Amino acid sequence: MQFVDAHCHLDFPRFDGCRGEELAKARAAGLVGLVIPGVRRDDWRRVQDVARSFDDVFYCLGIHPWFVSEHDPDDLTFLDAALREHPARCVAVGECGLDRLKGELSQQLPWFEAQVQIAAQQGYPLIIHSVRTHDEVHSVLKRSGWAGRALIHGFSGSYEQGKKLVDLGCVLGVGGIITHSRAKKTRDAVARLPLESLVLETDAPDMAPEGIAHGQNSPAYLGRVLGSLAELRGDSAASLAPQLLDNARRLYGWQSGEVGE
């Protein structure tokens, strides 16, 4: 089996001193690609440097809703200019989006809308953080006339919310939350939504699967997410893996020989 970790914060301090080791473990289990999202301008250089240190690691540039207050409009101008250069291994705009539980939506919204516009103009997919804001995210994308590719990272909504986003052309990130029996709503959603609309991710070091300590998640545990998804869908991991790999390739615009066989 081959799989992609569509969203992993491999640049975070949790992986300092063990980055190569964790990647080696993940590769041994079938990992063929990993994407690091950028969350604020101060971190973009580090994200780029980590990604460029490994042949199978890619990155995104974006401003996360938690950190919009750290930025000013010049940072959006810088982001737009950087993406116009189409830097090597940069595959998306993000992590951007909205979060009802941290910060003010009224403050986050213009930053999200601006990054949607940049992605549309530059032809990049979007990596979207959405916490209890699926309806608002849907409205922003629809209002903007979004017709590109977008990942709703760490999806934890209902089947109805997921279907609404999928119908708009989004794919949903399936992570460690589905390994927890208490996540009934999300487990039901990923069991019923089309397999073509799902991609695997860890959000490591966060969003740990069951049995892994908080803040200690790793791309090496992506197989646990795949196993839970297979169980929920009543299928085998081996039969799901090729479609999930194709979904990640489609999201990030990769050719089959570029990532995986």
C-alpha positions in Angstrom: 0.0 0.0 0.0 1.0 3.6 -0.7 -0.4 6.7 0.9 0.0 10.4 1.3 -0.1 12.5 4.5 -2.0 15.4 3.1 -1.5 17.7 6.1 1.3 17.3 8.6 3.2 20.0 10.6 6.5 18.2 10.2 8.3 21.5 10.8 7.1 21.9 14.4 9.5 21.5 17.3 8.0 18.1 18.2 10.0 16.7 15.3 13.3 18.4 16.0 16.0 15.8 16.3 13.8 13.0 15.0 12.4 14.2 11.7 14.2 11.8 9.5 13.5 8.9 11.9 9.8 9.6 11.9 9.7 9.9 8.1 11.6 6.6 7.8 9.1 4.8 10.0 6.2 6.3 7.9 7.9 5.3 4.6 8.4 1.8 5.9 4.6 1.6 6.4 3.8 3.0 2.9 4.1 6.8 3.0 5.1 8.2 -0.4 4.3 11.9 0.1 3.7 14.4 2.9 2.5 18.1 2.8 3.5 20.7 5.4 1.1 23.6 5.7 2.4 27.1 6.5 0.5 28.9 9.3 2.2 32.4 9.6 4.8 34.4 7.7 7.5 34.0 10.4 7.4 30.2 9.9 7.4 30.1 6.1 11.1 29.9 5.7 11.3 27.0 8.1 8.5 25.2 6.3 10.3 25.6 3.0 13.6 24.4 4.4 12.2 21.3 6.0 10.3 20.4 2.8 13.3 20.9 0.6 15.3 18.6 2.8 13.3 15.5 1.8 12.4 14.3 -1.7 8.9 13.2 -0.8 7.9 16.3 1.3 6.0 19.3 -0.1 4.7 22.5 1.5 2.1 25.3 1.4 2.2 28.9 2.3 -0.7 30.6 4.2 -1.9 32.5 7.2 -3.9 30.5 9.8 -6.9 32.1 11.4 -5.3 31.8 14.8 -2.5 34.1 13.8 -4.1 36.8 11.7 -3.5 39.4 14.3 0.2 38.9 13.9 0.0 40.0 10.3 -0.7 43.1 8.2 -1.7 43.6 4.6 2.0 43.6 3.5 2.1 40.0 4.4 -0.7 39.2 1.9 1.2 41.1 -0.8 4.4 39.1 0.1 2.4 35.9 -0.1 0.9 36.8 -3.5 4.4 37.7 -4.9 6.0 34.5 -3.5 3.3 32.3 -5.1 3.7 34.0 -8.4 7.2 32.6 -8.6 5.7 29.1 -8.3 8.5 28.0 -6.0 9.6 24.4 -6.2 7.6 21.9 -4.0 5.0 24.5 -3.0 1.6 22.9 -3.8 -1.1 25.0 -2.1 -2.3 28.1 -0.3 -2.9 27.4 3.4 -3.5 26.7 6.1 -6.1 29.4 6.0 -9.8 29.5 7.1 -12.1 30.2 10.0 -12.3 29.0 13.6 -15.3 29.8 15.8 -13.5 28.6 19.0 -10.4 30.7 18.8 -10.4 34.4 17.8 -13.1 36.5 16.2 -14.7 35.4 12.9 -15.2 39.0 11.9 -11.4 39.4 12.1 -10.6 36.1 10.4 -13.0 36.5 7.5 -11.1 39.1 5.4 -7.9 37.1 5.7 -9.6 34.0 4.5 -11.3 35.7 1.6 -8.0 37.3 0.5 -6.3 34.0 0.5 -9.1 32.4 -1.5 -8.6 35.1 -4.1 -4.9 34.6 -4.2 -5.3 30.9 -4.7 -7.8 31.4 -7.5 -5.6 33.9 -9.3 -2.5 31.8 -9.0 -4.2 28.4 -9.7 -3.3 26.8 -6.4 -5.5 24.6 -4.3 -6.6 25.7 -0.8 -5.9 24.0 2.5 -8.8 25.1 4.8 -9.0 25.1 8.6 -12.7 25.0 9.5 -13.8 24.6 13.1 -17.5 24.9 13.6 -17.6 27.1 10.5 -18.4 24.7 7.7 -21.5 26.8 6.6 -19.4 30.0 6.6 -16.6 28.4 4.7 -19.1 27.1 2.1 -20.6 30.6 1.8 -17.2 32.2 1.2 -16.2 29.7 -1.5 -19.6 29.9 -3.2 -19.7 33.7 -3.0 -16.2 33.9 -4.5 -17.1 31.6 -7.4 -14.4 29.1 -6.3 -14.0 26.4 -8.9 -10.6 25.0 -7.9 -9.4 22.3 -5.6 -9.7 22.6 -1.8 -9.1 20.4 1.2 -11.2 20.9 4.3 -8.5 19.8 6.7 -9.3 17.8 9.8 -13.0 17.4 8.9 -15.1 16.8 12.0 -18.6 17.6 10.8 -21.8 15.7 9.9 -22.6 13.8 6.8 -24.9 16.7 5.7 -22.1 19.3 6.2 -19.6 17.1 4.4 -21.9 16.5 1.4 -22.5 20.2 1.0 -18.8 20.9 0.8 -18.1 17.9 -1.4 -20.8 19.0 -3.8 -18.9 22.3 -4.0 -15.8 20.4 -5.1 -14.0 20.1 -1.8 -12.2 17.0 -0.5 -12.3 16.2 3.2 -9.3 15.4 5.4 -9.7 12.2 7.4 -7.5 12.1 10.5 -7.1 10.6 13.9 -10.5 11.8 15.1 -12.2 8.8 13.4 -10.2 6.4 15.5 -12.1 7.6 18.6 -15.5 5.9 19.2 -16.9 9.1 20.6 -16.7 10.9 17.2 -19.9 9.3 16.1 -21.0 12.1 13.8 -17.7 12.2 11.9 -17.3 8.5 11.7 -20.8 8.2 10.2 -19.9 10.9 7.6 -16.7 9.4 6.4 -18.4 6.0 6.2 -21.1 7.3 3.9 -19.5 10.0 1.8 -17.9 9.1 -1.6 -14.4 7.6 -1.3 -13.4 10.0 -4.1 -13.9 12.9 -1.7 -11.6 11.8 1.0 -7.8 12.1 1.7 -5.8 10.9 4.6 -3.9 13.2 7.0 -2.4 13.2 10.5 -2.2 16.9 11.4 0.8 15.7 13.4 1.8 16.4 16.1 -1.9 17.2 16.8 -5.1 15.2 16.2 -3.6 12.0 17.6 -5.3 8.7 17.0 -6.6 6.6 19.9 -3.8 5.4 22.1 -1.3 8.1 21.2 -0.6 10.9 23.7 -1.7 14.4 23.0 0.9 16.3 21.0 2.8 13.1 20.0 1.1 12.3 16.7 3.4 11.3 13.8 3.1 10.5 10.1 4.2 7.0 11.2 0.6 6.6 12.6 -1.2 7.3 9.3 -1.9 3.6 8.8 -4.0 3.7 11.9 -6.3 6.3 10.3 -6.5 4.2 7.1 -7.3 1.1 9.2 -10.2 2.8 11.0 -11.5 4.2 7.7 -11.5 0.8 6.2 -13.3 -0.7 9.2 -16.0 2.1 9.1 -16.6 1.5 5.4 -16.6 -2.3 5.6 -13.7 -2.7 3.3 -10.0 -3.5 3.4 -7.2 -0.9 3.8 -5.5 -2.4 0.7 -8.6 -1.8 -1.4 -9.1 1.8 -0.2 -5.5 2.9 -0.5 -5.2 3.3 -4.3 -8.2 5.6 -4.5 -7.1 7.7 -1.5 -3.6 8.1 -3.1 -5.2 9.2 -6.4 -7.4 11.7 -4.5 -4.3 13.3 -2.9 -2.6 13.4 -6.3 -5.6 15.1 -7.8 -5.8 17.6 -4.9 -2.2 18.7 -5.2 -1.8 18.3 -9.0 0.7 15.5 -8.9 1.4 13.0 -11.6 1.5 9.3 -10.7 5.2 9.1 -11.3 5.8 12.3 -9.2 4.4 10.9 -6.0 4.1 7.1 -5.7 4.3 4.5 -8.4 
